[in-house]
């Protein structure tokens, strides 16, 4: 959290850059780098209050763009990359503005395929045990329990709620206003281990893949896709794929088809095809699951609860309810049968727009 505190402080006073130094110091300025770039290993002082985050070192600053008042904020990382005079060629935290001109911080990938990717959401499972399904923290399914009185869940895929915090985006669910305001052409997914600090999002990711055909222009963004085209309404569709939404081919920046399947048990591997994003997958119970990351169900497949995320709010079996639903059907993190392995189970899906 310390880096963002420093960034907010420098932004408040109109500076372009913030620097954290030697555990707990915060420095602000409009220029940096006059002495050249130091070795990454020189930034070895854990931040006070968060040992997972580095706050520079002795006479060394960890430098961040505030995205702030020294230039006009934009509504997306792509616009920021294309229109600003500041250096926006580095991956990291930038400030954007929403439709009310309120500033918010997010992570921009400024290097993948010419950059301009805006982090809009993360999906995290905080408790996959029997007592944790569709409970507090399951914002992409339901926090109200597996109940017939709340059959559609919390509908955060198709509303204008925001939640979570960028600095804890790999430790809890996260959604910013770009999710429903930004017009996107393509989507990128990163699979990143839980509790990874923002500075290591890309380095620690083990799968990164993206669409390339501009398919999202048809829908504008995920909010519109699920609100206007493929709503996540319970018990309204034919079972076993009869109401599935579109699937879109992806290109890998890290990993491949084989490594995608590797994280699923053999029971799941027989039911999916790797190399796709699937939107709205319908299972036996006629209940929808929002997205299948990196895979799509083969024809006639009936068990998206084992490989898709974001369930509805009521299922005949409680084990099907939750952000990660039944990814542990044959044991937690076993990677056998219908269970995902531990690496996937203890990771977040990060969603980017461009």
HELIX and SHEET records of a PDB file:
HELIX    1   1 UNK A    2  UNK A   12  1                                  11    
HELIX    2   2 UNK A   40  UNK A   42  5                                   3    
HELIX    3   3 UNK A   77  UNK A   83  1                                   7    
HELIX    4   4 UNK A  112  UNK A  114  5                                   3    
HELIX    5   5 UNK A  148  UNK A  150  5                                   3    
HELIX    6   6 UNK A  156  UNK A  158  5                                   3    
HELIX    7   7 UNK A  166  UNK A  168  5                                   3    
HELIX    8   8 UNK A  178  UNK A  181  1                                   4    
HELIX    9   9 UNK A  198  UNK A  200  5                                   3    
HELIX   10  10 UNK A  201  UNK A  204  1                                   4    
HELIX   11  11 UNK A  215  UNK A  218  5                                   4    
HELIX   12  12 UNK A  222  UNK A  224  1                                   3    
HELIX   13  13 UNK A  225  UNK A  229  3                                   5    
HELIX   14  14 UNK A  257  UNK A  262  1                                   6    
HELIX   15  15 UNK A  266  UNK A  269  1                                   4    
HELIX   16  16 UNK A  304  UNK A  306  5                                   3    
HELIX   17  17 UNK A  318  UNK A  320  5                                   3    
HELIX   18  18 UNK A  342  UNK A  345  1                                   4    
SHEET    1   A 3 UNK A  25  UNK A  29  0                                        
SHEET    2   A 3 UNK A  17  UNK A  21 -1                                        
SHEET    3   A 3 UNK A  61  UNK A  65 -1                                        
SHEET    1   B 2 UNK A  46  UNK A  47  0                                        
SHEET    2   B 2 UNK A  50  UNK A  54 -1                                        
SHEET    1   C 4 UNK A  92  UNK A  97  0                                        
SHEET    2   C 4 UNK A 103  UNK A 109 -1                                        
SHEET    3   C 4 UNK A 117  UNK A 123 -1                                        
SHEET    4   C 4 UNK A 174  UNK A 175 -1                                        
SHEET    1   D10 UNK A  92  UNK A  97  0                                        
SHEET    2   D10 UNK A 103  UNK A 109 -1                                        
SHEET    3   D10 UNK A 117  UNK A 123 -1                                        
SHEET    4   D10 UNK A 347  UNK A 353 -1                                        
SHEET    5   D10 UNK A 187  UNK A 193 -1                                        
SHEET    6   D10 UNK A 207  UNK A 211 -1                                        
SHEET    7   D10 UNK A 247  UNK A 254 -1                                        
SHEET    8   D10 UNK A 276  UNK A 282 -1                                        
SHEET    9   D10 UNK A 288  UNK A 292 -1                                        
SHEET   10   D10 UNK A 309  UNK A 311 -1                                        
SHEET    1   E 2 UNK A 272  UNK A 274  0                                        
SHEET    2   E 2 UNK A 295  UNK A 297 -1                                        
END                                                                             
